[in-house]
Amino acid sequence: MSFRLKAAIAAAFALSAAAAVTASDMSIAGESIPSATSVPAPSQAPSAGSPPAVIFAAPREVTQPLATAPKGDTMISPDSHVPATSLAALVDAQGAPEELDGDMKCLAGAVYFESKGESLEGQLAVARVIINRAKSGRFADSLCGVVYQPSQFSFVRGHAMPPIRLDSRAWREAVAIAQIAAQDSWDSLAEGALFFHARRVAPGWGKARLASIDNHIFYR
């Protein structure tokens, strides 16, 4: 073997030994560089005496306020923050009826007397008619003004309502529907309606018919 070949082999062994020592030193010092595909295991616990890893708080449930929640299939109850997948679920989420006065009492009373015993969709449509009238500029500008406007609602007697059974399920539903309608948190099947009448009559109004729900027909 020639002298030059022996020298080359000796140099190669020396470089390999130096590289091994350097790698060992870097690993001991904690300076080793992970490969591009390595990801630290999130479940690995820190060793005793070492500073704790970053701890992330548990995810916080975020719910959208009822007044600004998207209308349609899923709504949020303002009290329980439970998603409501139907109008019935949203009514149940409203809780027990509160003491009402002013416009809300007028609205709930109109729902109670005009549509108690009907479906929740029918009750909501009645409530939305009253709200739509108050906003239209064609009727009184308050809910009580709309309800007590002369010759509009047959249950009104001398600018007053008959007694209400406040402990009844019908009143609980009427209050819940009034709240839902006032907050515009569920679409009515007769959205935009300003008029309705019972099926048993045919006034021949010549208005645009929007929907027929339970015992009422609704018009724009």
Legacy VTK file of the C-alpha trace (Angstrom):
# vtk DataFile Version 3.0
C-alpha trace
ASCII
DATASET POLYDATA
POINTS 220 float
0.000 0.000 0.000
1.391 3.373 -0.980
2.143 6.108 1.504
-0.482 8.438 -0.017
-3.254 5.827 0.304
-2.357 5.171 3.966
-2.457 8.903 4.700
-5.916 9.284 3.106
-7.358 6.406 5.174
-5.933 7.854 8.391
-7.412 11.269 7.614
-10.883 9.762 6.990
-10.834 7.960 10.362
-9.837 11.172 12.111
-12.715 13.166 10.547
-15.276 10.463 11.496
-14.123 10.471 15.113
-14.307 14.277 15.331
-17.842 14.332 13.915
-19.019 11.745 16.448
-17.598 13.744 19.367
-19.221 16.969 18.128
-22.618 15.329 17.729
-22.378 13.840 21.216
-21.518 17.243 22.703
-24.464 18.956 20.969
-26.925 16.290 22.155
-25.801 16.610 25.747
-26.140 20.410 25.641
-29.708 20.209 24.318
-28.780 21.840 21.035
-29.757 19.044 18.722
-31.914 20.291 15.827
-35.015 18.269 15.037
-35.610 17.191 11.493
-38.121 19.054 9.356
-40.763 16.370 9.934
-40.358 15.877 13.675
-43.148 17.236 15.935
-42.844 17.306 19.750
-45.346 14.984 21.422
-48.021 17.161 23.092
-48.676 14.626 25.833
-45.078 14.366 27.052
-44.867 15.528 30.693
-42.031 17.869 31.715
-39.232 16.306 33.738
-38.966 17.058 37.443
-37.330 20.353 38.170
-37.697 21.696 34.636
-39.907 24.740 33.900
-43.485 23.735 32.942
-44.505 23.722 29.322
-47.068 26.238 28.083
-50.530 25.225 29.363
-53.496 26.150 27.194
-56.858 26.882 28.763
-59.762 24.627 27.896
-61.752 25.890 24.886
-64.471 28.360 25.934
-67.912 27.913 24.454
-68.898 31.046 22.563
-72.528 31.734 21.825
-73.939 34.465 19.660
-76.447 36.888 21.224
-79.968 36.013 20.337
-80.762 39.363 18.789
-77.966 38.973 16.229
-77.993 35.222 15.727
-78.769 34.032 12.199
-82.376 33.195 11.696
-83.382 29.785 10.485
-82.609 26.300 11.704
-80.487 26.946 14.776
-80.984 29.662 17.317
-79.572 30.439 20.749
-81.580 30.973 23.905
-80.484 34.163 25.712
-80.812 32.536 29.141
-79.475 29.013 28.769
-77.266 29.415 25.668
-78.644 26.100 24.458
-78.956 25.798 20.685
-82.603 25.517 19.679
-83.228 23.418 16.594
-86.967 24.138 16.431
-89.432 26.836 17.407
-90.763 24.546 20.156
-87.267 24.199 21.636
-86.811 27.954 21.537
-90.142 28.460 23.310
-89.158 25.961 26.014
-85.849 27.779 26.490
-87.598 31.050 27.354
-88.398 29.856 30.869
-91.373 30.789 33.029
-93.414 33.865 32.086
-92.238 37.051 33.720
-94.366 39.933 34.944
-95.128 41.882 31.796
-96.312 45.403 31.262
-96.516 47.900 28.428
-96.051 46.788 24.852
-94.923 43.249 25.673
-98.102 42.604 27.641
-100.170 43.928 24.737
-98.295 41.716 22.287
-98.510 38.568 24.428
-102.198 39.269 25.122
-102.964 39.541 21.422
-101.163 36.253 20.749
-103.084 34.643 23.607
-106.554 35.747 22.533
-106.081 35.511 18.767
-104.228 32.199 18.524
-104.097 30.229 21.797
-104.527 26.535 21.102
-103.024 26.889 17.623
-99.546 25.814 16.564
-96.514 27.818 17.658
-95.973 28.808 14.027
-99.507 30.214 13.894
-98.987 32.142 17.118
-95.689 33.554 15.854
-97.330 34.725 12.633
-99.965 36.646 14.645
-97.254 38.282 16.759
-95.262 39.277 13.688
-98.331 40.942 12.117
-98.654 43.232 15.141
-94.943 44.078 15.118
-94.964 44.650 11.361
-97.894 47.044 11.712
-96.113 49.088 14.386
-93.109 49.465 12.064
-95.042 50.093 8.852
-96.109 53.706 9.344
-99.618 52.725 8.268
-100.881 51.907 11.756
-100.138 53.075 15.296
-96.427 53.254 16.075
-96.510 51.162 19.269
-97.590 47.578 19.912
-100.305 48.625 22.347
-101.460 51.252 19.859
-101.786 48.582 17.166
-103.605 46.138 19.448
-106.089 48.730 20.732
-106.622 50.483 17.415
-110.393 50.599 16.870
-112.048 47.830 14.863
-108.886 45.772 14.437
-108.977 42.922 16.978
-112.251 41.386 18.077
-111.079 40.419 21.559
-110.593 44.069 22.588
-113.457 45.356 24.722
-113.536 49.074 25.445
-109.776 49.531 25.176
-109.156 46.582 27.483
-108.494 42.843 27.315
-110.548 40.137 28.965
-108.977 38.359 31.965
-106.023 36.091 31.207
-105.303 32.768 32.918
-101.771 33.615 33.957
-101.044 30.076 35.214
-102.019 28.396 31.943
-99.740 26.797 29.386
-101.393 28.968 26.727
-100.198 32.144 28.483
-96.676 30.755 28.921
-96.525 30.021 25.194
-97.960 33.437 24.319
-95.318 35.214 26.412
-92.503 33.126 24.912
-93.768 33.726 21.369
-94.063 37.458 22.050
-90.455 37.552 23.239
-89.216 35.556 20.242
-91.178 37.740 17.816
-89.991 40.997 19.422
-86.369 39.819 19.195
-86.910 38.619 15.601
-85.122 35.410 16.495
-87.160 33.000 14.369
-88.623 33.407 10.893
-92.391 33.447 10.626
-94.051 31.340 7.953
-95.925 34.525 7.006
-92.961 36.909 7.130
-93.946 40.445 6.129
-97.680 39.985 6.769
-99.742 43.001 7.870
-103.218 41.434 7.890
-104.915 38.154 8.755
-108.425 36.813 9.114
-110.056 33.592 10.237
-110.668 30.907 7.631
-114.388 31.036 8.277
-114.704 34.493 6.698
-113.905 35.754 3.207
-113.494 39.539 3.276
-112.342 39.842 -0.340
-109.530 42.241 0.529
-107.664 41.924 -2.761
-104.340 41.806 -0.907
-101.339 39.582 -1.582
-101.885 36.291 0.226
-98.755 35.013 1.986
-99.702 31.930 3.976
-102.485 29.881 5.493
-101.591 28.664 8.995
-104.017 26.799 11.237
-107.233 28.864 11.421
-105.865 32.065 9.863
-104.920 33.338 6.426
-102.188 35.994 6.254
-101.721 38.814 3.748
-99.234 41.562 2.958
LINES 1 221
220 0 1 2 3 4 5 6 7 8 9 10 11 12 13 14 15 16 17 18 19 20 21 22 23 24 25 26 27 28 29 30 31 32 33 34 35 36 37 38 39 40 41 42 43 44 45 46 47 48 49 50 51 52 53 54 55 56 57 58 59 60 61 62 63 64 65 66 67 68 69 70 71 72 73 74 75 76 77 78 79 80 81 82 83 84 85 86 87 88 89 90 91 92 93 94 95 96 97 98 99 100 101 102 103 104 105 106 107 108 109 110 111 112 113 114 115 116 117 118 119 120 121 122 123 124 125 126 127 128 129 130 131 132 133 134 135 136 137 138 139 140 141 142 143 144 145 146 147 148 149 150 151 152 153 154 155 156 157 158 159 160 161 162 163 164 165 166 167 168 169 170 171 172 173 174 175 176 177 178 179 180 181 182 183 184 185 186 187 188 189 190 191 192 193 194 195 196 197 198 199 200 201 202 203 204 205 206 207 208 209 210 211 212 213 214 215 216 217 218 219
